[in-house]
Amino acid sequence: MGEAMQAAGRPRSEQARLAVLRAVDDMLVEHGYAAMTMKGIAERAGVGRQTVYRWWSSKAEILLEASAADAARELAVVPQADPVAEVAAFLAGLSAFLTSSDAGLAYRALLGEAQHDATVARLLRGSDILGDAARAVVGRLIVRGTLSGDPEVLAAELVGPTLYRILAGGEPVDDAESRRMAGRFLR
């Protein structure tokens, strides 16, 4: 999930793809989402615009692909015997992802853009990188009998408070608060 659909035609050059993904990450950090253009991304990556447009239809698609792989890795939580510790580890990882990771910065930029761009909103609905990571944790807890309920609802309830706090105030959630939030979630 999170991979942009590849158009028919010549196969992707992995080297060019990685150059584009690095370029979009760098440009986001240096200039912000609004300043990025497909032309600028292509120039920064050292590829032709037609190459970029062949694989992605918008800068949002490129940014989502760039952040999705990092998100999967950064939000993965090792299963733990203590459910509170497992949920707290996820919440701490989520907080770090959203506040200090370039991939998290990209995701936050896309969330902001989705508020007034229906195309970006649809793109994010089609690739729920935070929800995917939360459902992995929730699924393990359901299998172990620690939680019961709809995994979709539980994933939203797990992600929601941390996401809101960070989007509303920008402050990361510390380890002690992650444990308190985990305890409340599991009650």
C-alpha positions in Angstrom: 0.0 0.0 0.0 1.2 3.5 -0.6 2.9 2.7 -3.9 1.9 5.0 -6.8 0.3 3.0 -9.6 2.8 2.7 -12.5 1.5 3.8 -15.9 1.9 1.5 -18.9 5.0 2.1 -20.9 8.7 1.8 -20.2 9.6 0.2 -16.8 10.8 2.4 -14.1 14.5 3.0 -13.6 15.0 2.3 -9.9 17.8 4.9 -9.9 15.6 7.6 -11.3 12.7 6.6 -9.0 14.9 6.9 -5.9 16.4 10.2 -7.2 12.8 11.6 -7.5 11.8 10.4 -4.0 15.0 11.9 -2.5 14.4 15.1 -4.3 10.9 15.5 -3.1 12.0 14.8 0.5 14.8 17.4 0.3 12.5 20.0 -1.3 9.8 19.6 1.3 12.3 20.1 4.1 14.0 23.1 2.4 11.1 24.9 0.8 7.8 23.4 2.0 5.0 21.7 0.1 3.5 24.8 -1.6 6.8 25.7 -3.3 7.3 22.3 -4.8 6.5 21.8 -8.5 6.7 18.8 -10.7 9.2 20.7 -12.9 11.3 21.5 -9.8 11.2 17.9 -8.6 12.4 16.7 -12.0 15.2 19.2 -12.1 16.3 18.4 -8.6 16.3 14.7 -9.3 18.1 15.1 -12.6 15.4 13.5 -14.7 13.1 14.7 -17.3 9.6 16.0 -16.5 8.1 13.3 -18.7 9.8 10.7 -16.6 8.2 12.1 -13.4 4.7 12.4 -15.1 5.0 8.9 -16.5 5.1 7.5 -12.9 3.2 10.0 -10.9 0.4 12.5 -11.7 1.0 14.9 -8.9 3.6 16.0 -6.3 1.2 14.6 -3.6 1.5 11.1 -5.1 5.3 11.4 -5.1 5.4 12.7 -1.5 3.0 9.9 -0.3 5.2 7.2 -1.9 8.3 8.8 -0.4 6.8 8.8 3.0 5.0 5.4 2.9 8.0 3.1 3.0 9.7 5.1 5.8 6.4 5.2 7.7 6.0 1.4 7.6 9.5 1.0 9.0 9.3 3.8 11.6 5.9 2.9 12.9 6.5 -0.9 13.1 6.3 -2.1 16.7 7.9 -5.3 18.0 5.3 -7.4 19.7 5.7 -7.3 23.4 4.3 -9.5 26.3 3.0 -6.4 28.1 0.1 -4.9 26.0 0.5 -1.5 27.7 4.2 -1.5 26.7 3.3 -2.5 23.1 0.7 0.3 22.7 3.0 2.8 24.4 5.8 1.9 22.0 3.4 2.4 19.1 2.3 5.8 20.4 5.9 6.9 21.1 6.8 5.9 17.5 3.8 7.7 16.1 4.7 10.8 18.0 8.3 10.6 16.8 7.2 10.0 13.2 4.9 13.0 13.2 7.3 15.4 14.9 10.8 14.5 13.9 10.8 12.3 10.8 11.1 13.7 7.3 8.5 11.1 6.3 6.2 12.4 9.0 6.7 15.9 7.9 5.7 14.8 4.4 2.6 13.1 5.8 1.7 16.2 7.8 2.1 18.4 4.7 -0.3 16.0 2.8 -2.8 16.1 5.7 -2.8 19.9 5.6 -3.2 19.9 1.8 -6.0 17.4 2.0 -8.1 19.9 3.9 -8.6 22.0 0.8 -7.7 19.7 -2.1 -10.2 16.8 -2.7 -7.7 15.0 -4.9 -5.1 14.8 -2.1 -7.8 13.8 0.4 -8.8 10.9 -1.9 -5.2 9.9 -2.2 -4.7 9.8 1.5 -7.9 7.8 2.0 -6.6 5.3 -0.5 -3.3 4.8 1.4 -3.8 4.9 5.2 -0.2 4.6 6.4 -1.0 5.5 10.0 -4.0 3.3 10.1 -2.1 0.4 8.6 0.5 0.6 11.3 -2.1 0.9 14.1 -4.2 -2.0 12.7 -1.1 -4.2 13.0 -0.8 -3.5 16.7 -4.6 -3.7 17.2 -4.8 -7.0 15.3 -2.2 -8.6 17.5 -4.0 -7.4 20.7 -7.3 -8.8 19.4 -5.7 -12.2 18.6 -4.2 -12.3 22.1 -7.6 -11.5 23.6 -6.5 -8.1 25.0 -8.9 -6.1 22.9 -12.1 -6.7 21.2 -14.0 -4.7 18.6 -13.8 -3.4 15.1 -10.1 -3.1 14.1 -10.9 -0.1 12.0 -12.5 1.8 14.8 -9.9 0.7 17.3 -7.1 1.8 15.0 -8.7 5.2 14.6 -9.1 5.5 18.4 -5.4 4.5 18.9 -4.1 7.1 16.3 -6.5 9.9 16.9 -5.5 11.4 20.2 -1.8 11.6 19.3 -2.4 12.8 15.8 -4.8 15.5 17.1 -2.4 16.7 19.8 0.5 17.0 17.4 -1.5 18.7 14.6 -3.2 21.1 17.1 0.0 21.9 19.1 3.0 20.4 17.4 4.3 19.0 20.7 5.5 15.4 20.8 4.0 13.0 23.3 6.6 11.9 25.9 7.2 8.3 27.1 5.2 8.8 30.3 2.2 10.3 28.5 2.4 7.4 25.9 2.1 4.9 28.8 -0.9 6.8 30.3 -2.5 7.0 26.9 -1.9 3.3 26.3 -3.4 2.4 29.6 -6.6 4.4 28.8 -6.8 2.9 25.3 -6.7 -0.7 26.7 -9.3 -0.1 29.4 
